[in-house]
Amino acid sequence: MRSVRDHRQEREEKVANKEQATYRDAGVDIDAGNRFVDMIRPLVKSTFRPEVKTDIGGFGGLFSLHAEKYQNPVLVSSTDGVGTKLKIAFFLDRHNTVGIDLVAMCVNDIVVQGAEPLFFLDYLACGRLSVEKSVQIIEGISEGCRQAGCALIGGETAEMPGMYANGEYDLAGFTVGVVDNAKIIDGSAITVGDKIIAIAASGLHSNGFSLARKVLLGNQPERLNDFFPELGRTLGEELLTPTRIYVRTILNLIRDFTIKGMAHITGGGLVENLPRVLPKNCRALLALDSWEVPPIFELIRREGNIDEAEMARVFNLGVGMALVVPKEQAEDVLQRLHGLREKAFLIGEIAPRGQQENQVAMV
C-alpha cells in the first residue's frame, strides 16, 4: 500500500510535467488590452472639458460640477445601445461610425429635457479583443462626444471568450447632463394651438434594424454592397449613416426661444414618442405630406410590403426630433434651424383631445 506521501509526490510530479496555463490561452490578452488603452488615450483626451479632473486608466471618472452656474442644478441621465445596427458593421467590417450612434442615442434623450450633456461612459464587450477594430469604435465614440460637447471620462472593455461570435461585439453607453430646475422641459406647458416642428433625421438612426435587415437583406447580407439608384449610394453606406446628434442645435434654440416640449424620435416613431411629452388633454395633428421622407423608408416599405401604420410605429420616417413651440414663435424657430443648417419642417399642431382619441393623428 502506498503512503499519503507517495500520492502527494505523484500529484506534484503530474502538475510539474503539465503545460502551464495562461490567461491568453483562455482567450484574454492583457497585453493587447494595455496596448488598446495607450492607443485610445489621445482620442479620449480630445473630448475633455475643463471640468474633467481625471485621466484615462483610473478606477472612476472625476468631473467637477460648477454648481454656481445653476440656481438649482438637476442631473439628468440616460443609457442606451446601438442594437442590431451592429450587424451591418460586422458584415462590412466598418466600425468607426457606430460609436457616434451610441453617443447620439443617449445625449439626444437628455437634451430634450433641456439638459446639457456633461460626460459619457462606454461599455464595449467582445469575445476576443481586436485592438485595431476597438480603436475604430472609440474613434466613433470620441467623435460623438465632440459633437455633443461632452467628455468621455471612462469606459470598460470586457474580453469574454465564448460569449460572442468571432468578430462580434456589443456596445452600451451612459451619459449624465445638467439642467437648472426652473428650466426643465417636460411638456407640461404645451397647450392647444402650439405648433410642431420636425428636425430631419439622417436616416434610420439606430432603430428598426431588425425589421430593416429582414426585408432588405434576408439571407443575402452581400446586398449591403449593392448600389441603389434611389439612395445614391450602396445600401451598406445608407444603413451605416450615423444618428444625428442634436445637442448643439437644441441648446442654441432653448437659449432664445420658448420650447415647450421635445421628443427624440426613436423606436416607436412619432406615434409613440410624441405622447411621452404631451399633456393627456392634448393631441398632435400631423400632416403626412409636410416633411421629406428619405427614400430608404419607401424602399423598406415596398420590399417588405409593410403597411403605413406599421412603418410609423417602427421607424422615424425622416424625423429625428420633434419640437412643440408657441404658434407665434414657430416661424422664427424654423428660420433659426435653417440658419443652423438643419432641415426642418412645420409638421403639425396641438389640438384638444377627446377621451377616446389617440394622442397622435396623421392627417
C-alpha positions as CSV (number, residue, x, y, z in Angstrom):
1,M,0.0,0.0,0.0
2,R,1.3,3.4,-1.0
3,S,1.5,6.1,1.6
4,V,-0.2,9.5,1.5
5,R,3.2,11.0,0.8
6,D,3.6,8.8,-2.3
7,H,0.2,10.0,-3.6
8,R,1.2,13.6,-3.0
9,Q,4.5,13.2,-4.7
10,E,2.8,11.6,-7.7
11,R,0.3,14.5,-8.0
12,E,3.1,17.1,-7.7
13,E,5.1,15.3,-10.5
14,K,2.0,15.4,-12.8
15,V,1.5,19.1,-12.1
16,A,5.2,19.8,-12.7
17,N,5.0,18.0,-16.1
18,K,1.8,19.7,-17.2
19,E,1.9,22.6,-19.6
20,Q,1.3,25.9,-17.7
21,A,-2.0,27.7,-18.5
22,T,-2.2,31.4,-19.1
23,Y,-5.0,33.9,-19.4
24,R,-4.0,34.4,-23.0
25,D,-4.6,30.7,-23.6
26,A,-8.1,31.1,-22.2
27,G,-8.7,33.9,-24.7
28,V,-8.0,37.1,-22.8
29,D,-5.0,39.1,-23.9
30,I,-3.9,41.5,-21.1
31,D,-1.1,42.9,-23.2
32,A,-3.5,43.7,-26.1
33,G,-5.8,45.5,-23.6
34,N,-3.0,47.7,-22.4
35,R,-1.9,48.5,-25.9
36,F,-5.5,49.4,-26.7
37,V,-5.7,51.8,-23.8
38,D,-2.5,53.5,-24.9
39,M,-3.8,53.9,-28.5
40,I,-7.1,55.5,-27.4
41,R,-5.6,57.9,-24.9
42,P,-5.4,60.8,-27.3
43,L,-8.9,60.1,-28.7
44,V,-10.4,60.3,-25.2
45,K,-8.4,63.4,-24.2
46,S,-9.7,65.2,-27.3
47,T,-13.2,65.1,-25.7
48,F,-12.2,66.5,-22.3
49,R,-13.9,69.6,-20.9
50,P,-12.3,71.8,-18.2
51,E,-14.4,70.1,-15.5
52,V,-12.7,66.8,-16.1
53,K,-10.4,66.0,-13.1
54,T,-9.1,62.6,-14.0
55,D,-7.1,60.8,-16.7
56,I,-7.8,57.6,-18.6
57,G,-7.0,54.5,-16.7
58,G,-8.3,55.4,-13.3
59,F,-10.9,53.5,-11.3
60,G,-13.5,56.1,-11.8
61,G,-14.1,59.3,-13.8
62,L,-14.0,62.6,-11.9
63,F,-16.0,65.5,-13.1
64,S,-16.4,68.8,-11.2
65,L,-19.9,70.2,-11.5
66,H,-19.7,74.0,-11.4
67,A,-22.9,74.4,-9.4
68,E,-22.5,78.2,-9.3
69,K,-23.7,78.3,-12.9
70,Y,-27.1,77.0,-11.7
71,Q,-29.6,78.2,-9.2
72,N,-30.9,74.6,-8.6
73,P,-29.0,72.1,-10.7
74,V,-30.7,68.8,-11.6
75,L,-28.7,65.9,-13.0
76,V,-30.3,64.1,-16.0
77,S,-29.0,60.7,-17.1
78,S,-29.7,58.2,-19.9
79,T,-28.3,54.9,-21.1
80,D,-28.7,53.0,-24.4
81,G,-27.1,50.9,-27.0
82,V,-26.8,50.6,-30.8
83,G,-28.9,47.5,-31.3
84,T,-28.8,45.2,-34.3
85,K,-27.3,48.0,-36.5
86,L,-24.1,46.5,-35.3
87,K,-24.8,43.5,-37.6
88,I,-24.3,45.9,-40.6
89,A,-20.9,47.0,-39.2
90,F,-19.8,43.4,-38.6
91,F,-20.5,42.3,-42.2
92,L,-18.9,45.4,-43.8
93,D,-16.1,45.4,-41.2
94,R,-16.6,49.2,-40.7
95,H,-16.6,50.2,-37.0
96,N,-15.8,54.0,-36.9
97,T,-19.4,55.2,-37.0
98,V,-21.4,53.0,-34.6
99,G,-19.8,54.9,-31.7
100,I,-21.5,58.1,-32.9
101,D,-24.8,56.2,-32.8
102,L,-24.1,55.1,-29.3
103,V,-23.5,58.7,-28.0
104,A,-26.4,60.1,-30.0
105,M,-29.0,57.7,-28.6
106,C,-28.0,58.8,-25.1
107,V,-27.4,62.5,-25.4
108,N,-30.4,63.2,-27.6
109,D,-32.6,61.7,-24.9
110,I,-31.4,64.1,-22.2
111,V,-31.2,67.3,-24.3
112,V,-35.0,67.1,-24.9
113,Q,-35.4,67.9,-21.2
114,G,-33.2,70.9,-21.6
115,A,-30.1,69.3,-20.2
116,E,-26.6,69.9,-21.4
117,P,-24.7,66.6,-21.6
118,L,-21.6,66.7,-19.4
119,F,-19.9,63.4,-19.6
120,F,-20.2,59.9,-21.2
121,L,-19.0,56.4,-20.4
122,D,-19.0,53.4,-22.7
123,Y,-19.0,49.6,-22.3
124,L,-17.5,47.5,-25.1
125,A,-17.9,43.8,-24.8
126,C,-16.3,41.2,-27.1
127,G,-15.2,37.6,-27.3
128,R,-11.6,38.4,-28.3
129,L,-10.2,41.9,-28.4
130,S,-9.2,43.2,-31.8
131,V,-7.1,46.3,-31.0
132,E,-7.5,47.9,-34.4
133,K,-11.3,47.3,-34.5
134,S,-11.7,48.6,-31.0
135,V,-9.8,51.7,-31.7
136,Q,-12.2,52.4,-34.6
137,I,-15.1,52.1,-32.3
138,I,-13.6,54.5,-29.8
139,E,-12.9,56.9,-32.7
140,G,-16.6,57.0,-33.3
141,I,-17.5,57.4,-29.6
142,S,-15.0,60.3,-29.3
143,E,-16.4,62.0,-32.4
144,G,-19.9,61.6,-31.0
145,C,-18.8,63.2,-27.7
146,R,-17.1,66.1,-29.5
147,Q,-20.3,66.7,-31.5
148,A,-22.3,66.7,-28.2
149,G,-19.8,68.7,-26.3
150,C,-19.5,66.1,-23.5
151,A,-16.4,64.4,-22.1
152,L,-15.6,60.8,-22.5
153,I,-14.4,60.3,-18.9
154,G,-14.5,56.5,-18.6
155,G,-15.4,53.1,-20.0
156,E,-14.9,49.4,-19.8
157,T,-13.6,47.0,-22.4
158,A,-14.6,43.4,-21.5
159,E,-13.0,40.5,-23.2
160,M,-15.2,37.4,-22.7
161,P,-14.3,34.3,-24.7
162,G,-17.2,32.2,-25.6
163,M,-19.8,34.9,-25.0
164,Y,-19.8,36.5,-28.5
165,A,-19.3,35.1,-32.0
166,N,-15.9,35.6,-33.6
167,G,-15.6,39.2,-34.8
168,E,-18.7,40.4,-33.0
169,Y,-19.2,42.7,-30.0
170,D,-21.8,44.8,-28.2
171,L,-21.9,48.4,-27.1
172,A,-23.7,50.3,-24.4
173,G,-23.3,53.9,-23.2
174,F,-24.3,56.1,-20.3
175,T,-24.4,59.9,-20.1
176,V,-25.1,62.5,-17.4
177,G,-26.1,66.1,-18.0
178,V,-27.4,69.0,-16.0
179,V,-30.2,71.5,-16.2
180,D,-31.4,74.2,-13.9
181,N,-34.6,73.0,-12.2
182,A,-36.5,76.1,-13.4
183,K,-35.6,75.3,-17.0
184,I,-36.5,71.6,-17.2
185,I,-38.6,71.0,-20.3
186,D,-41.2,68.3,-19.7
187,G,-44.2,69.2,-21.9
188,S,-46.4,70.4,-19.1
189,A,-46.7,73.9,-20.7
190,I,-48.0,72.5,-24.0
191,T,-51.4,74.0,-25.0
192,V,-53.9,73.8,-27.8
193,G,-52.7,75.9,-30.8
194,D,-48.9,75.2,-30.3
195,K,-47.1,74.2,-33.4
196,I,-45.0,71.1,-34.0
197,I,-41.6,71.4,-35.8
198,A,-39.6,68.5,-37.1
199,I,-35.8,68.4,-37.4
200,A,-34.8,65.9,-40.1
201,A,-33.1,62.6,-39.3
202,S,-30.1,61.4,-41.2
203,G,-31.7,58.1,-41.9
204,L,-32.9,55.1,-39.8
205,H,-30.7,56.3,-36.9
206,S,-30.4,53.3,-34.6
207,N,-33.9,51.9,-34.6
208,G,-35.9,49.4,-36.6
209,F,-32.9,47.5,-37.9
210,S,-34.3,44.0,-37.1
211,L,-37.1,44.7,-39.5
212,A,-34.9,46.5,-42.0
213,R,-32.4,43.7,-42.1
214,K,-35.2,41.1,-42.5
215,V,-36.8,42.8,-45.5
216,L,-33.8,44.3,-47.2
217,L,-31.2,41.5,-46.7
218,G,-33.0,38.3,-45.7
219,N,-30.2,35.7,-46.1
220,Q,-28.3,37.9,-48.5
221,P,-26.1,40.3,-46.5
222,E,-24.0,40.8,-49.6
223,R,-26.7,43.1,-50.8
224,L,-25.2,45.7,-48.5
225,N,-22.5,46.2,-51.2
226,D,-25.2,46.8,-53.9
227,F,-25.6,50.4,-55.3
228,F,-29.2,51.6,-55.1
229,P,-30.0,54.5,-57.5
230,E,-32.8,55.8,-55.3
231,L,-30.4,56.1,-52.4
232,G,-27.5,57.4,-54.4
233,R,-25.1,55.1,-52.7
234,T,-24.7,51.5,-51.6
235,L,-27.2,50.0,-49.1
236,G,-24.5,49.5,-46.6
237,E,-23.4,53.1,-46.7
238,E,-27.0,54.2,-46.2
239,L,-27.7,51.9,-43.3
240,L,-24.4,52.8,-41.5
241,T,-25.1,56.6,-41.7
242,P,-24.7,57.8,-38.1
243,T,-27.5,59.0,-36.0
244,R,-27.7,62.8,-35.9
245,I,-26.7,64.5,-32.7
246,Y,-28.9,67.5,-32.0
247,V,-27.4,68.8,-28.8
248,R,-25.8,72.0,-30.0
249,T,-28.8,72.8,-32.1
250,I,-31.3,72.3,-29.2
251,L,-29.1,74.2,-26.7
252,N,-29.0,77.1,-29.2
253,L,-32.8,77.1,-29.6
254,I,-33.6,77.0,-25.9
255,R,-31.3,79.9,-25.2
256,D,-33.5,82.2,-27.3
257,F,-36.9,80.6,-27.7
258,T,-39.7,79.0,-25.7
259,I,-39.5,75.3,-26.4
260,K,-42.5,73.7,-24.6
261,G,-41.7,70.1,-25.3
262,M,-39.4,67.9,-27.3
263,A,-39.4,64.3,-28.3
264,H,-36.4,62.3,-29.6
265,I,-37.9,60.1,-32.3
266,T,-36.6,56.6,-31.7
267,G,-38.2,53.2,-31.7
268,G,-42.0,53.7,-31.8
269,G,-41.7,56.6,-34.2
270,L,-43.7,59.8,-33.9
271,V,-46.9,58.0,-32.9
272,E,-45.4,56.6,-29.7
273,N,-42.7,59.1,-28.8
274,L,-44.7,62.4,-29.1
275,P,-47.3,61.3,-26.5
276,R,-44.4,61.0,-23.9
277,V,-44.3,64.8,-23.7
278,L,-48.0,65.7,-24.4
279,P,-50.5,66.5,-21.6
280,K,-53.3,64.0,-21.6
281,N,-55.9,66.5,-22.9
282,C,-53.8,67.4,-25.9
283,R,-53.5,65.8,-29.3
284,A,-50.9,66.1,-32.0
285,L,-52.3,66.5,-35.5
286,L,-49.5,65.8,-38.1
287,A,-49.7,66.5,-41.8
288,L,-48.1,63.5,-43.6
289,D,-47.1,65.5,-46.6
290,S,-45.4,68.2,-44.6
291,W,-41.8,66.8,-44.4
292,E,-39.4,64.9,-46.6
293,V,-39.4,61.2,-46.1
294,P,-36.0,59.8,-47.2
295,P,-36.1,57.1,-49.9
296,I,-34.7,54.4,-47.6
297,F,-38.1,54.2,-45.9
298,E,-40.0,53.7,-49.1
299,L,-37.5,51.0,-50.1
300,I,-38.2,49.2,-46.8
301,R,-41.9,49.6,-47.1
302,R,-42.0,48.3,-50.7
303,E,-39.7,45.4,-50.2
304,G,-41.4,44.3,-47.0
305,N,-44.9,45.0,-48.1
306,I,-45.3,46.9,-44.8
307,D,-48.4,49.0,-44.2
308,E,-48.2,52.6,-43.3
309,A,-49.3,52.2,-39.7
310,E,-46.6,49.7,-39.0
311,M,-43.9,51.9,-40.7
312,A,-45.0,54.8,-38.5
313,R,-44.7,52.7,-35.3
314,V,-41.3,51.3,-36.1
315,F,-39.3,54.0,-37.9
316,N,-38.7,57.7,-37.5
317,L,-39.7,58.3,-41.2
318,G,-37.2,61.1,-41.5
319,V,-38.0,63.0,-38.3
320,G,-35.2,62.8,-35.7
321,M,-36.5,65.3,-33.3
322,A,-39.9,66.9,-32.8
323,L,-40.3,70.3,-31.0
324,V,-43.5,71.9,-29.7
325,V,-43.3,75.7,-29.7
326,P,-45.8,78.6,-29.3
327,K,-47.6,79.5,-32.5
328,E,-46.1,83.0,-32.6
329,Q,-42.5,81.7,-32.4
330,A,-42.8,78.9,-35.0
331,E,-41.6,80.8,-38.0
332,D,-38.6,82.3,-36.1
333,V,-37.6,78.8,-34.8
334,L,-37.8,77.5,-38.3
335,Q,-35.6,80.3,-39.6
336,R,-33.0,79.7,-36.8
337,L,-32.9,76.0,-37.6
338,H,-32.3,76.7,-41.3
339,G,-29.6,79.1,-40.3
340,L,-28.0,76.3,-38.3
341,R,-28.1,74.2,-41.5
342,E,-30.7,71.8,-40.2
343,K,-33.5,70.5,-42.4
344,A,-36.6,71.5,-40.5
345,F,-40.4,71.4,-41.2
346,L,-43.6,72.7,-39.7
347,I,-45.4,69.3,-39.5
348,G,-48.5,69.9,-37.3
349,E,-50.2,71.5,-34.4
350,I,-51.6,70.7,-31.0
351,A,-55.4,70.2,-30.8
352,P,-57.8,69.3,-28.0
353,R,-58.1,65.6,-27.4
354,G,-61.3,63.7,-26.8
355,Q,-61.4,60.9,-24.2
356,Q,-61.2,58.1,-26.7
357,E,-58.9,59.7,-29.2
358,N,-55.3,58.7,-29.8
359,Q,-52.7,61.4,-28.9
360,V,-51.2,61.4,-32.4
361,A,-53.1,61.5,-35.6
362,M,-51.7,61.5,-39.1
363,V,-53.9,63.7,-41.4
